[in-house]
């Protein structure tokens, strides 16, 4: 009898354990259903991912009875986690997500090269969202990057509009710019590329300050900027136009479109985007020479994905950019008939394909990828200095140049999630950079090939919920083969080097709302031509070229960071406070020295040399408060100092001129010790919102060449405060058609440089402060808009 009872009980338990159930439900916000949220249901033996449909509904079938955790994520909302018990054929649940108004819980990938909640990331990651880029009315990437701590975009040339981004006080060549997490943004792209990429194609921009070299390559000494383009998520379409008047009368026009289509089963999708921009030239001081170039930009691209099954995904992105810009004087004439012209005609192609696959439990992920960029550029850099001699005319005709630039990256990455939630990431990459820049009339040549084989390993150790250690290293084998010629001077580089770049980051939750982070990273830059070395400016009516010095040594860096981050929701109020300290020690830093020498062809020479050493240190801070969904405030800034270990020669006097003396500096030039930003939004209802944004640039030292003597002066500039106002009204014509009107003023107080160098002999590099004067604008968007 006992045996029969035991067998009966055993069969009953087996039947219960062997049963499966279905979890049905709905994902919603406090006001409405939330479409396409990502849902994960899991326990130690079961793991599945699905997405809700366009109405927020979902259904998971064949779930063995038992206890589970459910995790729900959607962009713009705080993640939701809860326990779910499946003990019946059908279980129905409704889950409500709260809005993440400060983007604190956004999923990012730049911190660890894997998807991770921003708040939980062991590395500080700042995110620039499309909402912020729209609030600042940024047309291109370069206009919106200033709204992150430690980041400053500067304009370096009146004639061509060369911009570069500085991270933690270091110039653009120290920053690794990524497109969809791939390092194919070449040195040539860095000269003008930030102004060429439109914001309407951007899903978000992730900024990681300080050494990320263990993951992304040798140039990530100051940090990484990861530009992530839009994925197809919803069935939407949008057409928008913008019209601005620079200084009240110089037109700047754009027309853009975006459209996405996603299959009903969410297994495939495509988004296409495009932009056409036409900006006329702007002359600030009526001397007949431009301060802002004429600009024509046409961009078109697409991003698509296909999921062969629930565990694999193929992604493809393609972008073409055609841009023409010209600055100088008399833009209606052929370049060789003018006093100064810098004219660039770019044709750029960017693309990449990625295949990802994971195992059934979601513990192993393999990613194989290839990305590339190719730029074909026609250029003209010429100046006659007001003279019309036969020699000048011949030289002017020979100032046309051609540039071919290729960057290719292919790699593989494997990620393994251990049972204790530790994560191991290993990968290998092969990177090719091939640049040829020729201006025959000046006997100018940059012919450079850089081949890099890199491998990396990273271990994310999480012994408990409060502590995380991120330990990694990257091994790069770099081969540089370059020929550099200008005006009869020839240099070449033939370097083969293997460098190990370690990185360690620690994070600890002192309290639930207070996180402490700290880290160290080692980085390097092998001798080669970087973005600023490819830029040609006009000084005294003559072009100024850069060449690498002989026996240039590799530059190394040691970067240290520490931060405190306090984030807490107090009832309906969301708060976030960040205080971060940084210290970077540069060994043999690359420095640019104006030699004071004039070459046989009349051009001016600058030389890249190794400095004795330098230190950059300071503090970044950010404050974010959203007391309700109607109000959002963000304020951030940087206090820093960047100095050389020994006085650095900036201008080297010519021995033949006894009236000249060397100009030396002990701190970095064009580098303010204080800068920051603010962003305030008022959203009284679903139809109207107002954005007040602004940037502050403290005083700095800027070099200026005195055209009459060719001698270099150092100018102390005044601070600038650039304040912008945008008003926006949104109306729903129907469920599938909405219209948004906008208007406002950029640089309300017209805080703009007022001492530009003038005339054909001007120093075109003497430019600083905000990128444009007061600008009035209006805009309209229509379509099935994704709010």
C-alpha distance (Angstrom), angle and dihedral (degrees) to the residues before:
residue distance angle dihedral
X1 . . .
X2 3.80 . .
X3 3.78 89.2 .
X4 3.82 91.2 53.4
X5 3.82 91.9 49.3
X6 3.81 90.4 49.3
X7 3.81 92.5 50.1
X8 3.83 91.3 46.6
X9 3.82 91.7 51.1
X10 3.81 91.8 45.4
X11 3.82 92.6 52.4
X12 3.81 91.0 46.4
X13 3.81 92.4 52.5
X14 3.81 91.1 44.9
X15 3.80 90.8 52.3
X16 3.81 91.5 50.6
X17 3.80 93.1 46.7
X18 3.77 91.3 46.3
X19 3.80 93.9 53.0
X20 3.80 122.4 104.4
X21 3.76 129.6 -151.5
X22 3.81 140.0 -166.4
X23 3.80 126.7 -121.4
X24 3.79 113.4 -151.2
X25 3.74 126.4 175.4
X26 3.76 153.3 126.2
X27 3.83 133.6 -101.5
X28 3.77 115.8 -147.9
X29 3.77 144.9 158.3
X30 3.78 124.8 -129.8
X31 3.83 88.9 -86.2
X32 3.82 108.8 29.1
X33 3.79 148.1 -6.1
X34 3.83 115.3 -65.1
X35 3.82 114.5 -135.8
X36 3.80 127.2 -145.5
X37 3.81 98.8 6.2
X38 3.82 114.6 167.8
X39 3.82 114.0 -116.1
X40 3.78 128.7 -166.0
X41 3.81 122.5 -172.7
X42 3.78 116.6 -174.5
X43 3.80 151.7 147.7
X44 3.81 132.6 167.3
X45 3.82 93.5 -67.0
X46 3.84 104.2 25.1
X47 3.79 131.0 57.1
X48 3.80 130.0 166.6
X49 3.82 138.5 161.0
X50 3.78 126.2 -156.2
X51 3.80 138.8 155.5
X52 3.78 128.3 -128.5
X53 3.79 117.2 -116.4
X54 3.81 127.7 -111.7
X55 3.83 90.0 -78.0
X56 3.81 95.2 48.8
X57 3.83 93.5 -105.9
X58 3.80 123.3 135.7
X59 3.79 140.1 175.2
X60 3.82 130.0 -164.0
X61 3.80 116.2 -169.2
X62 3.83 135.3 -166.2
X63 3.79 96.7 31.2
X64 3.82 113.1 162.7
X65 3.79 111.4 -125.9
X66 3.78 112.7 -94.0
X67 3.81 147.7 80.4
X68 3.82 120.2 -43.8
X69 3.79 142.8 172.7
X70 3.80 119.1 -129.6
X71 3.79 121.5 -156.2
X72 3.81 121.3 -169.9
X73 3.82 125.6 -171.0
X74 3.78 133.8 177.0
X75 3.79 129.4 165.7
X76 3.80 110.8 -97.7
X77 3.81 95.2 21.0
X78 3.78 135.1 90.6
X79 3.83 112.5 -103.2
X80 3.78 116.6 -104.0
X81 3.81 126.1 -145.0
X82 3.80 129.2 176.4
X83 3.80 143.4 149.5
X84 3.81 119.0 -99.5
X85 3.81 126.3 -167.9
X86 3.79 117.1 -155.9
X87 3.82 110.5 -160.1
X88 3.80 104.9 136.7
X89 3.82 137.9 54.2
X90 3.82 91.3 -99.6
X91 3.80 128.4 22.8
X92 3.82 118.3 -174.5
X93 3.81 123.3 -160.7
X94 3.81 138.2 169.8
X95 3.81 118.6 -152.1
X96 3.82 124.2 -164.7
X97 3.81 120.9 -155.4
X98 3.80 124.3 -157.7
X99 3.79 122.2 -135.9
X100 3.82 116.4 -100.7
X101 3.79 97.0 -143.7
X102 3.83 95.6 174.7
X103 3.84 95.3 42.1
X104 3.80 91.0 -121.5
X105 3.80 95.2 141.7
X106 3.77 97.6 44.0
X107 3.79 116.9 134.9
X108 3.83 111.7 -113.5
X109 3.79 133.2 -179.2
X110 3.81 105.1 -167.9
X111 3.82 95.0 79.3
X112 3.80 98.9 64.8
X113 3.82 102.9 -1.8
X114 3.81 86.6 -108.2
X115 3.79 130.9 87.0
X116 3.81 109.9 -85.7
X117 3.78 137.3 158.1
X118 3.80 108.1 -96.4
X119 3.81 93.2 -132.3
X120 3.82 91.7 51.8
X121 3.81 95.7 43.3
X122 3.82 114.2 119.0
X123 3.83 88.6 -139.1
X124 3.82 125.6 58.7
X125 3.81 109.1 -107.9
X126 3.80 122.5 -175.8
X127 3.79 117.5 -158.8
X128 3.79 127.0 -153.5
X129 3.79 106.8 -158.6
X130 3.83 129.6 -159.6
X131 3.80 86.2 -110.4
X132 3.81 91.3 60.8
X133 3.81 92.7 42.5
X134 3.80 87.8 52.0
X135 3.80 92.7 47.2
X136 3.80 90.0 55.3
X137 3.82 90.2 44.3
X138 3.80 88.7 -128.3
X139 3.79 112.2 177.8
X140 3.80 95.3 -176.1
X141 3.80 134.7 27.8
X142 3.81 92.3 -105.7
X143 3.82 91.9 63.3
X144 3.81 96.1 55.2
X145 3.81 105.4 39.8
X146 3.81 94.1 83.8
X147 3.82 90.6 76.1
X148 3.78 96.0 82.9
X149 3.82 128.5 77.3
X150 3.79 114.7 -95.0
X151 3.82 93.4 13.7
X152 3.79 124.9 113.9
X153 3.80 129.3 167.2
X154 3.79 116.5 -155.8
X155 3.79 134.5 -172.0
X156 3.80 112.2 -130.5
X157 3.83 105.2 -178.7
X158 3.82 136.7 43.7
X159 3.80 92.7 -160.7
X160 3.80 103.1 50.5
X161 3.83 107.6 11.7
X162 3.81 96.7 -119.9
X163 3.81 107.6 -176.9
X164 3.77 131.4 -174.0
X165 3.77 134.3 -175.9
X166 3.80 121.4 -128.3
X167 3.79 120.6 -154.2
X168 3.81 118.9 -164.7
X169 3.80 91.0 -15.7
X170 3.82 96.8 -52.2
X171 3.80 121.8 117.8
X172 3.78 126.6 -112.3
X173 3.79 98.7 -84.9
X174 3.83 89.4 66.0
X175 3.81 92.8 59.2
X176 3.80 125.3 81.8
X177 3.82 109.0 -141.5
X178 3.80 112.2 -159.4
X179 3.79 130.7 -164.7
X180 3.81 109.2 -151.4
X181 3.82 88.7 -18.8
X182 3.81 92.9 -53.9
X183 3.82 124.0 118.8
X184 3.82 98.5 -133.5
X185 3.81 97.1 117.8
X186 3.80 96.4 110.7
X187 3.82 131.3 -155.6
X188 3.81 90.0 -98.3
X189 3.82 92.3 49.9
X190 3.79 89.4 52.2
X191 3.83 90.6 64.0
X192 3.82 96.3 63.4
X193 3.80 104.9 -6.9
X194 3.81 98.7 97.5
X195 3.80 88.8 61.5
X196 3.81 92.4 44.0
X197 3.81 99.0 57.6
X198 3.84 110.5 81.3
X199 3.79 120.7 -140.6
X200 3.80 94.9 -132.5
X201 3.84 89.2 76.6
X202 3.82 93.2 51.6
X203 3.80 124.2 102.9
X204 3.81 92.5 -178.2
X205 3.80 142.6 -35.9
X206 3.81 118.1 -128.7
X207 3.80 118.6 -157.3
X208 3.81 122.1 -163.5
X209 3.79 113.4 -177.7
X210 3.81 124.8 -148.6
X211 3.79 129.8 15.0
X212 3.79 113.9 -6.1
X213 3.79 92.4 155.1
X214 3.79 93.7 118.3
X215 3.79 88.1 70.1
X216 3.78 112.1 21.6
X217 3.80 109.7 31.0
X218 3.76 145.3 -84.9
X219 3.82 97.8 -58.9
X220 3.81 95.8 61.1
X221 3.80 93.7 94.7
X222 3.80 95.7 123.0
X223 3.80 92.6 31.4
X224 3.79 143.0 -91.6
X225 3.80 134.1 -72.6
X226 3.79 110.3 -159.3
X227 3.82 114.3 -163.4
X228 3.80 108.2 -161.2
X229 3.79 116.4 -167.9
X230 3.78 124.6 -144.5
X231 3.79 120.9 -73.6
X232 3.79 122.1 -151.0
X233 3.80 104.4 -102.7
X234 3.81 107.4 142.6
X235 3.78 135.9 23.0
X236 3.80 98.7 -101.5
X237 3.78 141.4 141.0
X238 3.75 130.8 -168.3
X239 3.81 139.2 178.5
X240 3.78 119.4 -168.4
X241 3.77 138.4 176.9
X242 3.79 133.7 -167.1
X243 3.79 130.1 -165.5
X244 3.79 121.2 -172.5
X245 3.78 133.6 176.9
X246 3.80 111.9 -149.3
X247 3.80 109.6 -147.0
X248 3.79 86.6 -5.8
X249 3.82 99.2 -66.2
X250 3.84 114.7 41.7
X251 3.83 109.0 94.1
X252 3.80 124.2 -132.2
X253 3.82 112.4 -178.1
X254 3.80 131.7 -177.8
X255 3.79 135.6 177.3
X256 3.81 119.1 -171.8
X257 3.78 140.0 170.3
X258 3.81 138.4 -167.9
X259 3.79 129.1 -173.9
X260 3.81 132.2 174.3
X261 3.78 132.6 -172.0
X262 3.82 123.3 -171.8
X263 3.80 126.3 -175.7
X264 3.80 119.3 -115.2
X265 3.80 91.7 -112.5
X266 3.85 90.9 48.6
X267 3.81 90.0 -126.5
X268 3.81 95.6 120.5
X269 3.77 139.1 20.1
X270 3.77 145.1 160.7
X271 3.77 136.0 -156.5
X272 3.80 125.4 -167.9
X273 3.77 126.9 -167.8
X274 3.76 140.3 177.0
X275 3.78 144.1 174.4
X276 3.77 137.2 -165.3
X277 3.81 118.3 -165.8
X278 3.79 129.8 -176.9
X279 3.81 117.8 -178.5
X280 3.77 122.5 173.2
X281 3.79 122.0 -139.9
X282 3.82 120.4 -89.2
X283 3.80 126.3 -147.2
X284 3.82 110.4 -166.6
X285 3.81 100.0 -171.2
X286 3.83 102.4 29.5
X287 3.82 94.1 -118.2
X288 3.80 91.8 130.5
X289 3.83 93.9 -106.0
X290 3.79 124.7 104.3
X291 3.80 128.1 -113.1
X292 3.82 91.6 -177.1
X293 3.80 120.0 35.5
X294 3.73 127.5 -126.4
X295 3.79 105.1 -102.6
X296 3.79 135.0 -163.2
X297 3.80 117.5 178.6
X298 3.79 130.1 176.4
X299 3.79 117.2 -178.5
X300 3.78 128.8 177.7
X301 3.77 130.6 171.1
X302 3.75 150.1 145.3
X303 3.78 139.9 -150.5
X304 3.78 122.4 -161.3
X305 3.78 140.4 169.9
X306 3.78 138.4 -164.7
X307 3.80 126.1 -166.5
X308 3.82 110.5 -155.6
X309 3.80 85.6 -169.4
X310 3.80 140.1 -15.4
X311 3.82 91.9 -79.6
X312 3.80 102.6 47.9
X313 3.78 138.3 53.9
X314 3.80 137.1 -173.9
X315 3.82 116.2 -157.1
X316 3.80 127.9 -171.3
X317 3.80 129.5 -176.5
X318 3.82 128.3 -178.0
X319 3.81 129.4 178.7
X320 3.79 131.6 175.5
X321 3.80 122.5 -166.7
X322 3.79 124.5 -170.3
X323 3.78 113.0 -176.7
X324 3.79 134.5 171.5
X325 3.79 123.0 -171.9
X326 3.77 133.6 169.8
X327 3.77 134.6 178.7
X328 3.78 137.9 172.4
X329 3.79 126.3 65.8
X330 3.83 136.2 -35.7
X331 3.78 95.6 15.8
X332 3.80 90.8 -176.3
X333 3.82 91.5 69.5
X334 3.77 130.4 74.0
X335 3.82 108.6 -88.4
X336 3.82 95.2 -111.2
X337 3.82 91.4 58.7
X338 3.83 93.6 59.8
X339 3.78 135.2 81.4
X340 3.81 93.9 -124.9
X341 3.78 129.7 7.8
X342 3.77 132.0 164.3
X343 3.79 109.1 -179.0
X344 3.82 126.1 174.3
X345 3.78 128.5 -176.8
X346 3.82 110.8 -172.8
X347 3.78 129.7 -170.8
X348 3.80 108.9 -176.2
X349 3.78 131.0 178.0
X350 3.82 122.9 -167.6
X351 3.76 126.0 -178.7
X352 3.75 146.7 148.2
X353 3.79 143.9 178.1
X354 3.81 127.1 -154.1
X355 3.78 132.2 -173.0
X356 3.81 117.5 -162.5
X357 3.79 128.2 -177.1
X358 3.79 132.7 171.9
X359 3.79 135.0 -173.4
X360 3.79 123.7 -105.8
X361 3.80 94.4 -95.7
X362 3.80 92.3 49.2
X363 3.81 91.8 -124.6
X364 3.82 97.3 115.7
X365 3.79 125.8 50.8
X366 3.80 126.8 -179.1
X367 3.80 122.7 -168.6
X368 3.81 125.7 -173.7
X369 3.79 117.9 -176.2
X370 3.78 146.2 170.2
X371 3.80 125.8 -169.5
X372 3.76 134.2 172.9
X373 3.78 146.8 178.4
X374 3.78 130.0 -160.8
X375 3.80 126.5 -176.2
X376 3.79 127.2 -172.3
X377 3.80 110.5 -169.6
X378 3.80 133.9 -177.6
X379 3.79 112.9 -162.8
X380 3.77 144.6 179.2
X381 3.80 122.7 -162.2
X382 3.79 109.2 173.0
X383 3.77 143.3 140.3
X384 3.79 134.7 173.9
X385 3.78 97.9 -169.3
X386 3.79 91.7 -130.8
X387 3.80 93.9 -59.9
X388 3.78 128.1 118.0
X389 3.80 105.6 -161.3
X390 3.78 120.5 146.5
X391 3.81 90.3 -112.7
X392 3.80 90.7 53.2
X393 3.79 91.6 50.2
X394 3.81 92.9 50.8
X395 3.81 91.3 48.1
X396 3.80 90.7 47.9
X397 3.79 91.1 54.8
X398 3.80 89.6 52.1
X399 3.83 95.1 50.7
X400 3.79 93.5 93.1
X401 3.78 116.0 110.7
X402 3.79 142.6 -175.6
X403 3.79 129.3 -148.1
X404 3.79 131.4 -166.6
X405 3.78 116.8 -170.5
X406 3.80 127.1 179.8
X407 3.80 129.9 178.7
X408 3.81 122.3 179.1
X409 3.78 129.1 178.9
X410 3.76 129.3 -178.3
X411 3.76 125.8 173.1
X412 3.76 151.4 148.9
X413 3.80 130.0 -137.4
X414 3.80 130.8 -170.6
X415 3.80 123.7 -167.0
X416 3.80 124.8 -170.2
X417 3.80 123.6 -169.6
X418 3.78 112.0 -153.1
X419 3.80 123.6 -146.8
X420 3.80 91.6 -105.6
X421 3.85 90.0 56.3
X422 3.81 93.4 -102.8
X423 3.79 114.2 140.3
X424 3.81 129.2 -146.8
X425 3.81 118.2 -162.9
X426 3.79 123.2 -174.2
X427 3.77 129.4 170.2
X428 3.78 148.6 155.5
X429 3.80 131.8 -147.1
X430 3.77 138.2 -173.1
X431 3.79 116.2 -156.0
X432 3.81 128.7 -171.9
X433 3.82 123.5 -170.0
X434 3.81 116.3 -178.5
X435 3.81 119.5 176.7
X436 3.80 129.1 175.1
X437 3.81 117.4 178.8
X438 3.82 117.7 175.8
X439 3.81 132.2 179.9
X440 3.79 103.5 170.5
X441 3.81 96.6 -171.0
X442 3.81 91.8 62.1
X443 3.79 94.5 37.4
X444 3.81 85.7 -117.7
X445 3.78 121.4 160.4
X446 3.79 135.4 164.9
X447 3.78 109.5 179.1
X448 3.79 107.1 168.8
X449 3.79 134.6 162.8
X450 3.78 121.6 -176.2
X451 3.81 119.6 -174.0
X452 3.80 117.9 -173.6
X453 3.78 128.0 -176.3
X454 3.78 109.0 -168.7
X455 3.77 134.1 179.8
X456 3.78 128.2 -178.5
X457 3.76 140.5 -175.2
X458 3.78 128.1 -167.7
X459 3.78 132.5 -177.6
X460 3.80 120.8 -162.2
X461 3.79 106.9 -160.3
X462 3.82 117.0 -165.7
X463 3.81 108.7 174.1
X464 3.80 90.0 169.9
X465 3.80 141.4 -2.0
X466 3.80 93.4 -88.2
X467 3.81 104.3 46.9
X468 3.81 131.6 59.3
X469 3.79 128.9 173.7
X470 3.79 118.6 -167.0
X471 3.79 110.4 -164.4
X472 3.78 121.8 175.9
X473 3.75 146.9 142.9
X474 3.77 137.7 -162.2
X475 3.80 125.9 -149.9
X476 3.82 114.7 -156.0
X477 3.77 126.1 -172.1
X478 3.81 105.1 -164.5
X479 3.79 127.9 -170.1
X480 3.82 117.3 -172.2
X481 3.81 119.9 -173.4
X482 3.79 113.1 175.0
X483 3.79 142.0 158.9
X484 3.80 117.2 -161.4
X485 3.82 121.0 -174.5
X486 3.79 132.8 170.0
X487 3.79 129.2 163.5
X488 3.78 95.9 -22.0
X489 3.82 95.9 -42.2
X490 3.79 113.6 116.0
X491 3.77 129.3 -169.1
X492 3.76 131.4 168.5
X493 3.76 137.6 -169.8
X494 3.77 126.8 -150.6
X495 3.78 107.4 170.4
X496 3.78 132.0 160.9
X497 3.77 114.7 -178.2
X498 3.79 138.9 163.1
X499 3.79 116.6 -156.4
X500 3.81 132.7 -179.5
X501 3.81 114.4 -147.6
X502 3.83 113.4 -169.1
X503 3.78 125.9 -166.3
X504 3.79 134.3 -172.3
X505 3.79 129.4 -179.5
X506 3.78 127.7 179.8
X507 3.80 127.0 -166.7
X508 3.78 128.8 -176.7
X509 3.79 131.7 -179.5
X510 3.80 103.9 -132.9
X511 3.79 86.0 -177.5
X512 3.77 133.1 -5.6
X513 3.80 90.1 -90.9
X514 3.83 100.3 33.0
X515 3.82 122.3 72.2
X516 3.79 126.6 -174.4
X517 3.81 118.4 -156.4
X518 3.79 132.1 -179.1
X519 3.75 136.4 166.1
X520 3.78 153.1 164.3
X521 3.80 130.6 -145.6
X522 3.79 134.1 179.9
X523 3.82 118.9 -149.3
X524 3.78 141.5 169.9
X525 3.80 144.1 -166.6
X526 3.79 119.6 -149.1
X527 3.84 116.3 -142.7
X528 3.80 108.0 -85.3
X529 3.81 141.3 117.6
X530 3.81 112.3 -74.4
X531 3.80 131.2 -171.3
X532 3.81 99.0 -75.0
X533 3.80 90.8 46.9
X534 3.82 89.2 60.1
X535 3.80 92.6 52.5
X536 3.82 119.1 96.7
X537 3.79 119.6 -159.5
X538 3.80 134.1 -175.7
X539 3.81 121.4 -117.0
X540 3.78 124.2 171.5
X541 3.78 90.4 -7.9
X542 3.80 91.8 -57.7
X543 3.81 130.5 99.8
X544 3.80 117.7 -107.3
X545 3.80 117.2 -142.3
X546 3.79 133.1 -168.0
X547 3.80 124.5 -140.0
X548 3.80 131.8 178.6
X549 3.80 115.6 -110.3
X550 3.76 122.2 -120.8
X551 3.82 117.5 -89.1
X552 3.81 93.9 13.5
X553 3.80 109.4 -177.3
X554 3.80 128.8 -143.0
X555 3.79 115.3 -91.1
X556 3.81 118.6 -132.0
X557 3.78 131.6 -167.1
X558 3.78 138.8 -163.5
X559 3.79 113.3 -160.0
X560 3.81 126.9 -169.5
X561 3.81 127.7 -174.0
X562 3.80 136.9 177.7
X563 3.79 128.9 177.9
X564 3.77 145.8 174.1
X565 3.79 118.2 -148.5
X566 3.80 122.2 -171.1
X567 3.81 117.1 -171.1
X568 3.78 124.7 167.6
X569 3.77 140.8 154.2
X570 3.81 111.2 -137.0
X571 3.78 104.0 -168.2
X572 3.82 102.7 -62.9
X573 3.80 94.2 -14.4
X574 3.80 118.3 98.6
X575 3.82 118.0 -159.0
X576 3.78 135.9 -176.9
X577 3.82 129.6 177.6
X578 3.80 125.4 -179.8
X579 3.80 128.4 -174.6
X580 3.79 115.5 179.1
X581 3.79 132.1 177.0
X582 3.80 123.4 -161.6
X583 3.79 136.2 -172.9
X584 3.81 124.8 -178.1
X585 3.80 123.8 -176.2
X586 3.81 114.9 -161.3
X587 3.80 121.1 -158.0
X588 3.84 116.4 -157.5
X589 3.82 92.3 -9.4
X590 3.80 118.6 -159.5
X591 3.82 107.8 -110.0
X592 3.81 130.3 -176.4
X593 3.82 116.4 -128.6
X594 3.80 124.7 -172.0
X595 3.81 102.2 -139.1
X596 3.81 96.8 -158.6
X597 3.80 87.6 -133.3
X598 3.79 124.0 128.9
X599 3.80 115.7 -148.3
X600 3.79 126.4 -136.0
X601 3.78 90.8 -98.4
X602 3.81 91.1 55.1
X603 3.79 96.2 -107.3
X604 3.81 125.5 131.2
X605 3.78 122.1 -118.8
X606 3.79 131.5 -139.1
X607 3.78 121.3 -177.8
X608 3.81 132.6 -152.1
X609 3.80 109.7 -134.5
X610 3.77 138.0 167.2
X611 3.79 114.5 -98.4
X612 3.79 124.8 -148.1
X613 3.80 92.8 -106.7
X614 3.79 140.1 -67.9
X615 3.77 141.8 -146.6
X616 3.81 128.1 -149.4
X617 3.79 118.4 -171.8
X618 3.77 139.6 155.0
X619 3.78 148.7 109.8
X620 3.80 133.1 -75.5
X621 3.78 120.9 -162.1
X622 3.79 136.2 -177.4
X623 3.79 131.8 -175.6
X624 3.78 122.6 -168.8
X625 3.81 125.4 179.7
X626 3.78 129.3 171.0
X627 3.82 109.5 175.9
X628 3.81 91.6 179.9
X629 3.77 140.1 -12.0
X630 3.81 87.9 -87.1
X631 3.83 96.2 60.7
X632 3.81 134.7 45.8
X633 3.81 127.4 171.9
X634 3.81 129.7 -175.9
X635 3.78 128.7 175.4
X636 3.79 127.3 174.7
X637 3.76 140.9 162.6
X638 3.77 151.0 154.9
X639 3.80 133.9 -120.5
X640 3.78 110.5 -169.7
X641 3.79 149.8 145.9
X642 3.80 128.5 -146.2
X643 3.80 115.6 -170.4
X644 3.80 140.0 161.7
X645 3.79 121.7 -118.9
X646 3.81 88.0 -129.4
X647 3.80 131.8 17.7
X648 3.79 108.7 -74.7
X649 3.82 123.2 -141.8
X650 3.80 109.5 -124.7
X651 3.82 97.5 169.7
X652 3.79 121.8 26.4
X653 3.79 113.1 -155.0
X654 3.79 121.5 -128.5
X655 3.81 111.0 -113.6
X656 3.79 90.0 -138.9
X657 3.82 91.7 61.8
X658 3.80 111.0 67.7
X659 3.82 91.4 -174.3
X660 3.80 92.3 67.2
X661 3.77 128.0 83.1
X662 3.78 131.5 -175.2
X663 3.81 116.3 -88.7
X664 3.80 112.1 -141.7
X665 3.80 132.7 -177.9
X666 3.79 133.7 -166.7
X667 3.84 96.1 -159.6
X668 3.79 134.4 47.3
X669 3.81 114.5 -86.8
X670 3.83 123.5 -130.9
X671 3.79 87.2 26.4
X672 3.83 118.2 117.1
X673 3.78 117.1 -152.9
X674 3.82 91.1 -140.2
X675 3.81 131.1 36.5
X676 3.78 137.1 143.6
X677 3.78 150.0 143.7
X678 3.80 144.8 -125.5
X679 3.79 133.7 -150.8
X680 3.81 125.5 -173.4
X681 3.82 125.8 175.1
X682 3.79 130.2 -170.3
X683 3.81 115.7 -166.3
X684 3.83 107.3 175.3
X685 3.80 92.9 169.9
X686 3.77 144.1 -11.7
X687 3.83 92.5 -84.1
X688 3.81 104.3 50.1
X689 3.79 137.9 39.2
X690 3.80 137.6 165.8
X691 3.82 127.8 -153.1
X692 3.79 126.9 -163.2
X693 3.80 113.4 -171.2
X694 3.76 134.9 165.7
X695 3.80 147.7 161.5
X696 3.79 131.3 -141.9
X697 3.81 124.0 -151.2
X698 3.80 117.7 -170.5
X699 3.76 126.4 -146.4
X700 3.80 118.2 -70.8
X701 3.80 142.4 171.0
X702 3.81 114.8 -98.3
X703 3.83 124.6 -175.3
X704 3.80 118.2 -127.9
X705 3.78 127.1 -172.7
X706 3.80 113.2 -139.5
X707 3.78 100.9 -135.0
X708 3.80 97.4 -151.3
X709 3.82 93.2 57.3
X710 3.79 104.7 19.4
X711 3.80 87.2 -128.7
X712 3.82 121.9 139.9
X713 3.80 121.3 -121.2
X714 3.80 127.7 -171.6
X715 3.79 115.3 -132.4
X716 3.82 124.9 -162.3
X717 3.81 107.4 -144.0
X718 3.79 130.0 -151.2
X719 3.84 122.8 -115.0
X720 3.81 120.8 -93.6
X721 3.79 130.8 -148.2
X722 3.80 114.4 -166.3
X723 3.85 111.3 -167.7
X724 3.82 124.5 -175.5
X725 3.80 134.0 -169.4
X726 3.80 126.4 -161.8
X727 3.82 128.5 -179.1
X728 3.79 121.0 -166.7
X729 3.81 133.6 -173.1
X730 3.80 122.8 -168.3
X731 3.80 127.2 -167.0
X732 3.83 132.3 179.4
X733 3.79 112.6 -137.0
X734 3.79 90.2 177.5
X735 3.79 139.0 -24.6
X736 3.80 90.6 -82.4
X737 3.81 100.9 34.8
X738 3.79 128.6 58.6
X739 3.82 135.6 163.4
X740 3.80 128.4 -150.9
X741 3.81 122.8 -167.1
X742 3.80 122.0 -165.2
X743 3.77 139.5 177.1
X744 3.75 141.4 159.1
X745 3.78 149.4 119.1
X746 3.81 131.0 -75.1
X747 3.81 118.0 -151.5
X748 3.80 92.8 9.7
X749 3.82 94.7 -170.4
X750 3.83 93.2 45.4
X751 3.81 90.9 -122.0
X752 3.79 97.1 -179.7
X753 3.78 138.8 139.9
X754 3.82 112.0 -83.8
X755 3.83 103.0 -177.5
X756 3.80 104.0 65.1
X757 3.76 116.0 161.2
X758 3.81 109.0 -106.5
X759 3.79 140.4 -147.9
X760 3.81 133.9 20.3
X761 3.82 93.1 -52.8
X762 3.79 95.1 54.5
X763 3.80 126.5 131.8
X764 3.82 100.2 -116.3
X765 3.83 90.9 -165.7
X766 3.81 91.1 64.2
X767 3.79 95.5 97.3
X768 3.78 129.2 115.7
X769 3.81 141.7 146.9
X770 3.83 127.0 53.8
X771 3.78 118.1 -2.0
X772 3.81 96.5 -120.0
X773 3.82 140.8 10.9
X774 3.81 126.2 -113.3
X775 3.78 109.4 -37.8
X776 3.81 129.3 -172.4
X777 3.79 117.4 -152.7
X778 3.80 144.9 177.5
X779 3.79 129.9 -172.1
X780 3.78 144.1 178.4
X781 3.81 133.4 -160.1
X782 3.78 125.5 -171.7
X783 3.77 136.6 176.1
X784 3.78 137.7 64.4
X785 3.78 93.6 -32.3
X786 3.79 126.1 -157.8
X787 3.82 103.3 -135.6
